Amino acid sequence: MATWAQTVNVLAPLMTDETNVVCQTVYYPMALYRELCGSQSVKSDVDCHGLPDTDGLPMLDVSSSIDEAGETLSIAIVNRSETEQAEIELSVKGAEVRGEWTAHELNASSIHDVNTLEEQDKEVVQYSVRTLPKGSTSYLAPAHSITILKVGLAR
């Protein structure tokens, strides 16, 4: 339970006042990762250029996981660029992909958008789910987005 203290007190995914509660923007990726990522981490390799004015901070941050049964691969992708989409080659080594890729995408109109108690009805974070065309070997990550790609693995 102690490990949750930083999540609640520092990241503050929920903002409250006397009568209201609002999910802050950080809530949505946390919930998406919790729901869609597997329990076992697997190695991910990423080759991308760095963002300007960042001393080489990579444009993409990627992590991968599989479920306990080893039947579903999840690839979490953060495109840090405020303006550039990223064409990503999908290559799975050591397993055969079964079925189609599903993309679960989070984004907002601007990286500066936030949820507030003052504008509780404003929908800042957009969530979409789409299936990539059968046989896809690439994915176009929207600018300033968080995506979790899921695909089945042949056993």
Secondary structure, DSSP 8 states (H G I E B T S, - for coil): -TTHHHIIIII-SEEE-SS-EEE-TTHHHHHHHHHH--SEEE-------B-TTTTS-BSEEEEEEE-TTS-EEEEEEEE--SS--EEEE----SS-EEEEEEEEEEE-S-TT----STTTT----EEEEEE--TT--EEEE-TTEEEEEEEEE--
